[in-house]
Amino acid sequence: MTYARLFRSLDLGPSTRHGALRAASVRQDDEAATIRMEVPGYAPEAVEITTQGRVLTVTGKAEGEAADAADAFSRSFEFPVDLDLAKAEATVRHGLLTIRVPRREEAKPQTIVVKAA
């Protein structure tokens, strides 16, 4: 089964800024899943990432005098149990938020050595 079938994006509540859903992509490999999400104009401290169970939620609030409710967003992602949300790491660079969620050690592919009998 491909990871795309296991991953689910949950768009809960107000998830728009000026009426457009935050663009996000999810990629996975044997080591981790990576979310890349556009957050132009948001300082790293204005973006909050929380987890509960298998759900990771990204929220953002624009700051400053011109900020209003339309400048807030929230987007949630539900992951399979083989990812370790407690070890997720996030960075923002040039308006692109990258969140890396590693696989649990027991879920990573293992190699079994074949010995002569």
DOROLO-996145 format. One record per residue: residue number from 1; residue in one letter; chain; x, y, z of N, C-alpha, C, O, CB in turn. Coordinates in Angstrom, 2 decimals, padded with zeros to 5 digits, always signed. Atoms other than C-alpha are relative to their C-alpha. Glycine has a CB too. Example, Ala and Ser with C-alpha at 12.3 -4.5 7.8 and 13.67 -1.06 7.14 Angstrom:
2
- n,res,chain,nxx,nyy,nzz,caxx,cayy,cazz,cxx,cyy,czz,oxx,oyy,ozz,cbxx,cbyy,cbzz
- 1,a,A,+000.89,-001.19,+000.00,+012.30,-004.50,+007.80,+000.90,+001.20,+000.00,+001.94,+001.18,+000.66,-000.99,+000.03,+001.25
- 2,s,A,-000.82,-001.19,-000.06,+013.67,-001.06,+007.14,-000.77,+001.09,+000.73,-000.26,+002.20,+000.90,+000.41,+000.46,-001.42
REM end
This chain:
117
- n,res,chain,nxx,nyy,nzz,caxx,cayy,cazz,cxx,cyy,czz,oxx,oyy,ozz,cbxx,cbyy,cbzz
- 1,m,A,+000.85,-001.18,+000.00,+000.00,+000.00,+000.00,+000.89,+001.24,+000.00,+001.85,+001.32,+000.77,-000.96,+000.00,+001.23
- 2,t,A,-000.83,-001.21,+000.06,+001.42,+003.39,-000.89,-000.33,+000.92,+001.16,-001.42,+000.88,+001.72,-000.21,+000.73,-001.32
- 3,y,A,+000.17,-000.94,-001.09,+001.88,+006.07,+001.70,-001.12,+000.98,-000.30,-001.82,+001.42,+000.62,+001.30,+000.75,+000.27
- 4,a,A,+001.06,-000.94,+000.37,-000.47,+008.35,-000.21,-001.36,-000.51,+000.45,-002.24,+000.29,+000.79,+000.00,+000.25,-001.53
- 5,r,A,+001.28,+000.55,-000.45,-003.30,+006.01,+000.71,-000.12,+000.03,+001.51,-001.23,+000.07,+002.04,-000.17,-001.43,-000.51
- 6,l,A,+000.02,+000.00,-001.45,-002.32,+006.02,+004.38,-000.10,+001.41,+000.55,-000.66,+001.61,+001.63,+001.23,-000.69,+000.55
- 7,f,A,-000.03,-001.38,-000.45,-001.86,+009.78,+004.67,-001.32,+000.67,-000.31,-001.92,+000.44,-001.36,+001.14,+000.77,-000.65
- 8,r,A,+001.25,-000.71,+000.21,-004.89,+011.99,+005.07,+000.17,+001.44,+000.46,+000.68,+001.69,+001.55,-001.17,-000.69,+000.75
- 9,s,A,+000.00,-001.40,-000.39,-005.14,+015.76,+005.11,-001.38,+000.34,+000.52,-002.39,+000.10,-000.14,+000.39,+000.94,-001.20
- 10,l,A,+001.25,-000.39,-000.61,-007.80,+017.05,+007.43,-000.06,+001.52,-000.01,+000.70,+002.15,+000.73,-000.16,-000.57,+001.44
- 11,d,A,+000.11,-001.44,+000.03,-008.80,+020.60,+006.61,-001.13,+000.40,+000.93,-002.30,+000.39,+000.55,-000.24,+000.53,-001.45
- 12,l,A,+000.97,-000.27,-001.04,-010.52,+021.63,+009.80,-000.09,+001.49,+000.28,+000.93,+002.18,+000.37,+000.36,-000.76,+001.27
- 13,g,A,+000.19,-001.38,-000.40,-011.99,+025.00,+010.63,+000.51,+000.98,-001.03,+000.66,+000.63,-002.21,+000.67,+000.25,+001.30
- 14,p,A,-000.47,-001.01,+000.94,-010.74,+028.23,+009.10,+001.41,-000.36,-000.48,+002.37,-000.25,+000.28,-000.01,+001.40,+000.65
- 15,s,A,-001.29,+000.45,+000.50,-007.93,+026.99,+006.89,+000.44,+000.82,-001.20,+001.20,+000.34,-002.04,-000.07,-001.47,-000.38
- 16,t,A,-000.32,-000.81,+001.17,-007.64,+029.82,+004.44,+000.58,+001.34,+000.38,+000.40,+001.83,+001.49,-001.21,+000.20,-000.83
- 17,r,A,-000.46,-001.37,-000.10,-005.91,+033.10,+003.99,-000.44,+000.65,-001.30,-000.03,+000.22,-002.38,+001.56,+000.11,+000.23
- 18,h,A,+000.54,-000.66,+001.18,-007.70,+035.40,+001.60,-000.69,-001.00,-000.91,-000.65,-000.86,-002.14,+001.10,+000.74,-000.75
- 19,g,A,+000.81,+000.94,+000.75,-009.84,+032.44,+000.54,+000.74,-001.14,-000.68,+000.10,-001.94,-001.36,-000.72,+000.73,-001.01
- 20,a,A,-000.74,+001.06,+000.67,-007.05,+030.12,-000.65,+000.60,-000.97,+001.03,+001.19,-000.53,+002.02,+001.12,+000.59,-000.88
- 21,l,A,-000.56,+001.01,-000.87,-006.06,+026.84,+001.02,+001.52,+000.03,-000.10,+002.06,+000.17,-001.20,-000.55,-001.41,-000.36
- 22,r,A,-001.46,+000.04,-000.01,-002.40,+026.69,+002.04,+000.49,-001.18,-000.83,+000.09,-002.32,-000.59,+000.54,-000.11,+001.46
- 23,a,A,-000.55,+001.07,+000.82,-000.51,+024.70,-000.58,+000.94,-000.85,+000.85,+001.79,-000.31,+001.56,+000.75,+000.58,-001.25
- 24,a,A,-000.86,+000.91,-000.77,+001.13,+021.63,+000.96,+000.23,-001.26,-000.81,-000.63,-001.71,-001.57,-000.64,-000.34,+001.38
- 25,s,A,-000.30,+001.29,+000.63,+002.85,+018.51,-000.30,+000.58,-000.91,+001.06,+001.24,-000.46,+001.99,+000.98,+000.17,-001.21
- 26,v,A,-000.52,+001.00,-000.93,+003.71,+015.30,+001.53,+000.76,-001.03,-000.80,+000.24,-001.59,-001.77,-001.14,-000.66,+000.84
- 27,r,A,-000.84,+001.03,+000.63,+006.51,+012.99,+000.51,+000.44,-000.96,+001.10,+000.53,-000.58,+002.27,+001.25,+000.63,-000.73
- 28,q,A,-000.49,+000.96,-000.98,+007.69,+009.83,+002.22,+001.05,-000.90,-000.63,+001.07,-001.12,-001.84,-001.16,-000.84,+000.55
- 29,d,A,-000.97,+001.01,+000.41,+010.57,+007.42,+002.05,+000.13,-000.98,+001.16,-000.68,-000.96,+002.08,+001.39,+000.65,-000.38
- 30,d,A,-000.15,+001.00,-001.05,+011.86,+004.59,+004.23,+000.35,+000.60,+001.35,+000.16,-000.05,+002.38,+001.07,-000.99,-000.40
- 31,e,A,-000.45,-000.62,-001.24,+013.18,+007.05,+006.84,-001.00,+000.95,+000.64,-001.08,+001.03,+001.87,+001.25,+000.74,-000.26
- 32,a,A,+000.86,-001.05,-000.56,+010.53,+009.78,+007.21,-001.06,+000.44,-001.00,-001.02,+000.09,-002.18,+000.84,+001.20,+000.43
- 33,a,A,+000.95,-000.72,+000.85,+007.57,+011.71,+005.88,+000.36,+001.48,+000.12,+000.74,+001.94,+001.20,-001.52,-000.28,+000.43
- 34,t,A,-000.32,-001.42,+000.00,+008.13,+015.34,+004.91,-001.16,+000.79,-000.57,-001.64,+000.52,-001.67,+001.28,+000.26,-000.81
- 35,i,A,+001.04,-000.92,+000.44,+005.48,+018.03,+004.67,+000.68,+001.30,-000.39,+001.51,+001.81,+000.35,-001.10,+000.23,+001.11
- 36,r,A,-000.45,-001.33,+000.40,+006.26,+021.19,+002.72,-001.25,+000.83,-000.22,-002.16,+000.44,-000.95,+000.91,-000.05,-001.30
- 37,m,A,+001.20,-000.83,+000.01,+003.78,+024.02,+003.14,+000.39,+001.46,-000.19,+001.30,+001.95,+000.47,-000.82,-000.19,+001.29
- 38,e,A,-000.27,-001.41,+000.25,+003.76,+027.57,+001.80,-000.56,+000.84,+001.13,-001.75,+000.76,+001.46,-000.60,+000.43,-001.35
- 39,v,A,+000.42,-000.92,-001.05,+003.64,+030.17,+004.59,+000.65,+001.38,-000.21,+001.24,+001.92,+000.72,+000.36,-000.56,+001.40
- 40,p,A,-000.67,-001.28,+000.26,+004.87,+033.39,+002.92,-000.56,+001.11,+000.89,-001.77,+001.20,+001.10,-000.14,+000.39,-001.47
- 41,g,A,+000.42,-001.12,-000.84,+004.79,+036.45,+005.16,-000.16,-000.34,+001.46,-000.45,+000.55,+002.27,-001.27,+000.53,-000.51
- 42,y,A,+000.12,+000.40,-001.40,+004.68,+034.44,+008.40,+001.39,-000.23,+000.58,+002.18,-001.00,+000.04,-000.87,-001.27,+000.13
- 43,a,A,-001.25,+000.23,-000.72,+007.60,+034.66,+010.81,-000.06,-001.37,+000.66,-001.16,-001.85,+000.97,+000.27,+001.13,+001.05
- 44,p,A,+000.02,+001.32,-000.65,+008.66,+031.33,+012.35,-000.77,-000.01,+001.32,-001.45,-000.98,+001.64,+001.43,-000.47,+000.24
- 45,e,A,+000.71,-000.05,-001.27,+007.29,+032.45,+015.71,-001.51,+000.19,-000.15,-002.25,+000.05,+000.83,+000.56,+001.11,+000.85
- 46,a,A,+001.44,-000.16,+000.25,+003.87,+033.11,+014.11,-000.64,-001.30,-000.47,-001.85,-001.36,-000.68,-000.24,+001.08,-001.04
- 47,v,A,+000.49,+001.30,+000.43,+003.56,+029.46,+013.05,+000.12,-000.96,+001.17,+001.17,-001.07,+001.79,+000.79,-000.53,-001.25
- 48,e,A,+000.02,+000.96,-001.10,+002.57,+026.84,+015.62,-000.34,-001.38,-000.54,-001.25,-001.53,-001.35,-001.01,+000.43,+001.10
- 49,i,A,+000.25,+001.39,+000.40,+002.71,+023.07,+015.15,-000.30,-000.78,+001.26,+000.49,-000.79,+002.21,+001.23,-000.61,-000.78
- 50,t,A,+000.38,+000.81,-001.15,+000.89,+020.80,+017.56,-000.34,-001.41,-000.48,-000.68,-001.63,-001.64,-001.21,+000.63,+000.75
- 51,t,A,+000.36,+001.38,+000.32,+000.30,+017.06,+017.68,-000.94,-000.52,+001.08,-000.84,-000.16,+002.25,+001.25,-000.90,-000.11
- 52,q,A,+000.88,+000.71,-000.93,-002.41,+014.98,+019.26,-000.32,-001.34,-000.65,-000.92,-001.39,-001.72,-001.31,+000.81,+000.33
- 53,g,A,+000.18,+001.32,+000.58,-002.49,+011.25,+018.68,+000.79,-000.07,-001.31,+002.00,+000.17,-001.33,-001.50,-000.31,-000.24
- 54,r,A,-000.64,+000.10,+001.32,-001.75,+010.74,+014.97,-000.20,+001.25,-000.85,+000.15,+001.26,-002.03,-000.55,-001.20,-000.74
- 55,v,A,+000.32,-001.22,+000.75,-002.82,+014.27,+013.96,+001.00,+001.10,+000.31,+001.25,+001.42,+001.47,-001.43,+000.48,+000.31
- 56,l,A,-000.90,-001.14,-000.10,-000.34,+017.09,+013.32,-000.75,+001.20,-000.58,-001.28,+001.13,-001.69,+001.37,-000.26,-000.76
- 57,t,A,+000.72,-001.19,+000.44,-001.85,+020.60,+013.05,+000.95,+001.18,-000.09,+001.72,+001.44,+000.83,-001.16,+000.31,+000.96
- 58,v,A,-000.80,-001.20,+000.23,-000.17,+023.70,+011.61,-000.94,+001.18,+000.01,-001.91,+001.22,-000.75,+000.81,-000.08,-001.35
- 59,t,A,+000.80,-001.21,-000.03,-001.64,+027.07,+012.52,+000.91,+001.21,-000.11,+002.07,+001.16,+000.29,-000.85,+000.08,+001.29
- 60,g,A,-000.78,-001.22,+000.14,-000.48,+030.57,+011.72,-000.86,+001.21,+000.21,-002.03,+001.24,-000.18,+000.68,+000.06,-001.35
- 61,k,A,+000.68,-001.27,-000.20,-001.43,+034.07,+012.73,+000.95,+001.10,-000.44,+002.07,+001.19,+000.05,-000.43,+000.20,+001.49
- 62,a,A,-000.79,-001.15,+000.43,-000.15,+037.15,+010.95,+000.04,+000.99,+001.16,-000.93,+001.13,+001.90,-000.59,+000.66,-001.29
- 63,e,A,-000.15,-000.95,-001.09,+001.16,+039.77,+013.34,+000.11,+001.41,-000.56,+000.42,+001.60,-001.74,+001.23,-000.34,+000.85
- 64,g,A,-000.12,-001.39,+000.41,+001.12,+043.53,+013.21,-001.34,+000.68,-000.04,-002.38,+000.06,+000.20,+000.66,+000.10,-001.34
- 65,e,A,+001.22,-000.81,+000.00,-001.43,+046.31,+012.88,-001.01,-000.43,-001.05,-002.22,-000.36,-000.82,+000.35,+001.44,-000.20
- 66,a,A,+000.91,+000.35,+001.10,-002.87,+045.08,+009.57,-000.56,-001.41,+000.11,-001.40,-001.80,-000.69,+000.72,+000.15,-001.32
- 67,a,A,+000.45,+001.39,-000.14,-003.42,+041.50,+010.80,-001.46,-000.06,+000.44,-001.89,+000.73,+001.28,+000.88,-000.76,+001.00
- 68,d,A,+001.38,+000.24,-000.42,-007.01,+040.27,+011.08,-000.29,-001.49,-000.10,+000.60,-002.27,-000.43,-001.00,+000.83,-000.86
- 69,a,A,+000.37,+001.41,+000.00,-008.88,+036.98,+011.24,+000.24,-000.66,-001.35,+000.48,-001.86,-001.40,-001.46,-000.16,+000.39
- 70,a,A,-000.21,+000.56,+001.33,-008.50,+036.52,+007.47,+001.46,-000.39,-000.21,+001.78,-001.13,-001.15,-000.43,+000.99,-001.08
- 71,d,A,-001.43,+000.31,+000.13,-004.73,+036.31,+007.99,+000.41,-001.23,+000.80,+001.60,-001.53,+000.90,+000.82,+001.19,+000.43
- 72,a,A,-000.29,+001.20,-000.77,-005.00,+033.16,+010.13,-000.31,-001.23,-000.85,-001.18,-001.19,-001.72,-000.80,-000.03,+001.31
- 73,f,A,+000.28,+001.26,+000.69,-004.87,+029.58,+008.86,+000.23,-001.15,+000.96,+000.92,-001.02,+001.97,+000.88,-000.15,-001.26
- 74,s,A,-000.19,+001.23,-000.74,-005.04,+026.06,+010.24,-000.16,-001.16,-000.97,-001.11,-001.20,-001.76,-001.01,-000.11,+001.20
- 75,r,A,+000.09,+001.18,+000.85,-004.36,+022.79,+008.47,+000.50,-001.20,+000.78,+001.55,-001.13,+001.43,+000.83,+000.18,-001.32
- 76,s,A,-000.34,+001.19,-000.77,-004.26,+019.31,+009.97,+000.29,-001.17,-000.93,-000.28,-001.28,-002.02,-001.13,-000.36,+000.96
- 77,f,A,-000.41,+001.18,+000.76,-002.67,+016.08,+008.73,-000.06,-001.20,+000.93,+000.44,-001.14,+002.05,+001.43,+000.18,-000.61
- 78,e,A,+000.05,+001.22,-000.78,-003.39,+012.57,+009.99,+000.99,-000.99,-000.59,+001.00,-001.23,-001.80,-001.43,-000.60,+000.04
- 79,f,A,-001.05,+000.91,+000.44,-000.52,+010.10,+009.82,-000.25,-001.42,+000.46,-000.98,-001.64,+001.43,+001.36,+000.47,+000.50
- 80,p,A,+000.10,+001.39,-000.47,-000.26,+006.31,+010.06,+000.82,-000.16,+001.28,+001.63,+000.70,+001.62,+000.51,-000.99,-001.09
- 81,v,A,-000.65,+000.21,-001.30,+000.99,+004.86,+013.33,+001.50,-000.26,-000.11,+002.19,-000.20,+000.91,-000.65,-001.16,+000.70
- 82,d,A,-001.43,+000.31,+000.09,+004.45,+004.02,+011.95,+000.89,+001.23,+000.00,+002.11,+001.10,-000.12,+000.25,-000.80,-001.24
- 83,l,A,-000.78,-001.23,-000.09,+005.56,+007.68,+012.17,+000.04,+000.47,+001.45,-000.91,+000.27,+002.20,-000.59,+001.10,-000.91
- 84,d,A,-000.21,-000.44,-001.37,+006.93,+009.21,+015.37,-000.17,+001.51,+000.09,+000.81,+002.26,-000.05,+001.41,-000.43,+000.51
- 85,l,A,+000.28,-001.44,-000.03,+005.25,+012.63,+015.71,+000.75,+000.72,+001.11,+001.02,+001.91,+001.00,-001.50,+000.24,+000.17
- 86,a,A,-000.74,-000.62,-001.11,+007.09,+013.27,+019.00,+001.40,+000.42,-000.42,+002.02,+001.25,+000.25,+000.08,-000.96,+001.18
- 87,k,A,-001.35,-000.33,+000.46,+010.36,+013.48,+017.03,-000.02,+000.87,-001.26,+001.00,+001.00,-001.94,+000.78,-001.28,-000.27
- 88,a,A,+000.11,-000.85,+001.18,+009.10,+015.80,+014.29,+000.87,+001.25,+000.17,+001.04,+001.75,+001.27,-001.48,+000.41,-000.25
- 89,e,A,-000.82,-001.22,+000.02,+011.33,+018.76,+013.32,-000.54,+000.91,-001.08,-001.02,+000.44,-002.11,+001.52,-000.32,-000.25
- 90,a,A,+000.55,-000.95,+000.96,+010.30,+021.95,+011.52,+000.94,+001.18,-000.21,+001.60,+001.63,+000.72,-001.37,+000.50,+000.47
- 91,t,A,-000.78,-001.19,+000.34,+012.08,+024.80,+009.72,-000.81,+000.84,-001.00,-001.65,+000.32,-001.73,+001.39,-000.39,-000.60
- 92,v,A,+000.59,-000.90,+001.00,+010.97,+027.84,+007.71,+001.14,+000.69,-000.72,+002.06,+001.21,-000.10,-000.98,+001.05,+000.67
- 93,r,A,-001.01,-000.68,+000.80,+013.04,+029.22,+004.86,-000.67,+000.55,-001.25,-001.30,-000.18,-002.00,+001.17,-000.97,-000.38
- 94,h,A,+000.56,-000.68,+001.17,+011.95,+031.74,+002.24,-001.50,-000.29,-000.18,-001.97,-000.52,-001.29,+000.75,-000.43,-001.26
- 95,g,A,+001.45,+000.20,+000.07,+008.26,+031.27,+003.11,-000.44,-001.43,-000.20,-001.62,-001.68,-000.47,-000.54,+000.82,-001.10
- 96,l,A,+000.34,+001.41,+000.16,+008.40,+027.47,+002.89,+000.26,-000.72,+001.32,+001.40,-000.81,+001.78,+000.81,-000.64,-001.16
- 97,l,A,-000.09,+000.77,-001.23,+007.69,+025.46,+006.04,+000.27,-001.45,-000.36,-000.43,-002.03,-001.19,-001.30,+000.13,+000.86
- 98,t,A,-000.31,+001.41,+000.22,+009.30,+022.00,+006.08,-000.08,-000.71,+001.34,+000.59,-000.34,+002.31,+001.42,-000.18,-000.65
- 99,i,A,+000.15,+000.81,-001.22,+008.23,+019.45,+008.69,+000.43,-001.42,-000.35,-000.11,-002.02,-001.28,-001.50,+000.04,+000.55
- 100,r,A,-000.49,+001.37,+000.22,+010.10,+016.13,+008.87,-000.45,-000.85,+001.17,-000.14,-000.53,+002.32,+001.56,-000.04,-000.17
- 101,v,A,+000.50,+000.92,-001.02,+008.43,+013.29,+010.76,+000.65,-001.36,-000.25,+000.33,-002.03,-001.23,-001.58,-000.11,-000.03
- 102,p,A,-000.69,+001.27,+000.24,+010.70,+010.24,+011.16,-000.90,-001.21,+000.26,-001.86,-001.14,+001.03,+001.23,-000.09,+000.89
- 103,r,A,+000.69,+001.27,-000.26,+009.45,+006.67,+011.03,+000.50,-000.55,+001.33,+001.64,-000.31,+001.74,+000.23,-001.03,-001.16
- 104,r,A,-000.43,+000.71,-001.21,+009.51,+004.68,+014.24,+001.04,-001.04,-000.42,+000.95,-001.60,-001.51,-001.22,-000.67,+000.75
- 105,e,A,-001.08,+000.95,+000.33,+012.58,+002.45,+014.36,-000.54,-001.36,-000.40,-000.05,-001.98,-001.35,+000.95,-000.15,+001.19
- 106,e,A,+000.55,+001.32,+000.30,+010.48,-000.70,+014.37,-000.74,-000.05,-001.33,-001.02,-001.14,-001.84,-000.92,-000.44,+001.11
- 107,a,A,+000.72,-000.04,+001.27,+008.69,+000.45,+011.20,+000.93,+000.13,-001.20,+000.51,-000.02,-002.34,-000.98,+001.15,+000.00
- 108,k,A,-000.96,-000.15,+001.11,+011.87,+001.02,+009.16,+000.34,-001.37,-000.58,+000.34,-002.37,+000.14,+001.28,+000.71,+000.48
- 109,p,A,-000.36,+001.28,+000.62,+012.85,-001.68,+006.67,+001.24,-000.61,+000.66,+002.20,+000.09,+000.99,+000.25,+000.20,-001.51
- 110,q,A,-001.11,+000.73,-000.60,+015.16,-004.30,+008.11,+000.56,-000.99,-001.02,-000.15,-001.48,-001.89,-000.46,-000.75,+001.30
- 111,t,A,-000.64,+000.98,+000.85,+017.66,-006.55,+006.36,+000.34,-001.22,+000.86,+000.91,-001.10,+001.94,+001.28,+000.60,-000.68
- 112,i,A,-000.30,+001.25,-000.70,+017.94,-010.17,+007.42,+001.14,-000.68,-000.75,+001.04,-000.94,-001.95,-001.26,-000.94,+000.10
- 113,v,A,-001.17,+000.63,+000.59,+021.32,-011.75,+006.80,-000.25,-001.50,-000.17,-000.69,-002.16,+000.77,+001.27,+000.25,+000.87
- 114,v,A,+000.16,+001.43,+000.28,+021.18,-015.19,+005.18,+001.34,-000.69,+000.28,+002.37,-000.29,-000.26,-000.47,-000.25,-001.50
- 115,k,A,-001.20,+000.73,-000.35,+023.69,-017.63,+006.65,-000.04,-001.40,-000.61,-001.11,-001.96,-000.83,+000.17,-000.08,+001.53
- 116,a,A,-000.07,+001.37,+000.50,+024.90,-020.94,+005.27,-000.35,-000.95,+001.13,+000.05,-000.74,+002.28,+001.42,-000.32,-000.58
- 117,a,A,+000.41,+000.95,-001.03,+023.39,-023.89,+007.12,+001.01,-001.09,+000.19,+000.81,-001.97,+001.03,-001.33,-000.61,-000.34
REM end
